[in-house]
Amino acid sequence: MVKLKMLVYYAHCMSDYDSSPEQKDIETLISLGFNVENPNEHQHMAKVARMKAQGLSSTHIMDYFISVVEMCDALAFRSLPDGTISAGVAKEISCMQSLNRPVIELPDLDKREVLSVSDTRTYLRSKGRKRSKRPNRSKRLIDIFAEEERCRI
């Protein structure tokens, strides 16, 4: 039995078209097992050019992209660097949510602040979480990663 890959619509601001982050996001989605529907692909850009040549409004063009979103199984989106979401991407997200299909935000890990162990403990205590008791013989996940050289700290 052949398992079909899910088709994910990659929603991102036009300012990210043909950029390194766009390529990285597409590679990530493919590595996760998705087929990617990118609104920046040639067939979509050609369709938009024809629509503009016919004098159609941006509303008509957005409606075209919504019809593409509706054909997909899920949506992955990239917010703008300040965390805001452009109007077009927001409309695409809203469409996918109305279809009760998965919406995934692609994180920007380069801009995330990482807490130290001490700061993490302080944060957890402030949220009322107590340290769980674990046997000392178990390895910490970070030690496992370090041993396998997957993560450099």
PEQUI-V462648 format. One record per residue. SS is DSSP state (hx for helix, st for strand, lp for the rest). Layout:
# PEQUI-V462648
[[SS] [SS]]
This chain:
# PEQUI-V462648
[[lp] [lp] [lp] [lp] [lp] [lp] [st] [st] [st] [st] [st] [lp] [lp] [hx] [hx] [hx] [lp] [lp] [lp] [hx] [hx] [hx] [hx] [hx] [hx] [hx] [hx] [hx] [hx] [hx] [hx] [lp] [lp] [lp] [st] [st] [st] [st] [lp] [lp] [lp] [hx] [hx] [hx] [hx] [hx] [hx] [hx] [hx] [hx] [hx] [hx] [hx] [lp] [lp] [lp] [lp] [hx] [hx] [hx] [hx] [hx] [hx] [hx] [hx] [hx] [hx] [hx] [hx] [hx] [lp] [lp] [lp] [st] [st] [st] [st] [lp] [lp] [lp] [lp] [lp] [lp] [lp] [lp] [lp] [hx] [hx] [hx] [hx] [hx] [hx] [hx] [hx] [hx] [hx] [hx] [hx] [lp] [lp] [lp] [st] [st] [st] [st] [lp] [lp] [lp] [hx] [hx] [hx] [lp] [lp] [lp] [lp] [lp] [hx] [hx] [hx] [hx] [hx] [hx] [hx] [hx] [hx] [hx] [lp] [lp] [lp] [lp] [lp] [lp] [lp] [lp] [lp] [lp] [lp] [lp] [lp] [lp] [hx] [hx] [hx] [hx] [hx] [hx] [hx] [hx] [lp] [lp] [lp] [lp] [lp]]
